[in-house]
Amino acid sequence: MKMRFALVFTFVVVTFGLATPAFAQEPAAASAGVELVRWSIITAGFALAIAAAFGALSQAKGLSAAVEGIARNPAAANDIRGNLILGLVLIESLVIYVLLISLILFFIKPFGG
């Protein structure tokens, strides 16, 4: 019984003694990870704001041109409407791609941890 206790006690002490230096620099790595996440959030915010702003501007310009085209030639309204919807979908998909990348950057775990 004493021999088993001594063996387990020795194993625990050696394990903790060897494992402690492995985590000696953990706070510095965690600090760098927090800094990485902070910059990822800032980058994601700016990217999404720029994409939304220019996406809205391009959609407004496309809608304006389509309405003007329909006003000049009402017979071509169906063709213009189809092309307008296709263009708006493609513009919006670019903004959604930026949103997706921003969410990936927002939820990224630093250094794979």
Secondary structure, 3 states (H helix, E strand, C coil): CHHHHHHHHHHHHHHHHHHHHHHCCHHHHHHHHHHHHHHHHHHHHHHHHHHHHHHHHHHHHHHHHHHHHHHHCHHHHHHHHHHHHHHHHHHHHHHHHHHHHHHHHHCCCHHHC
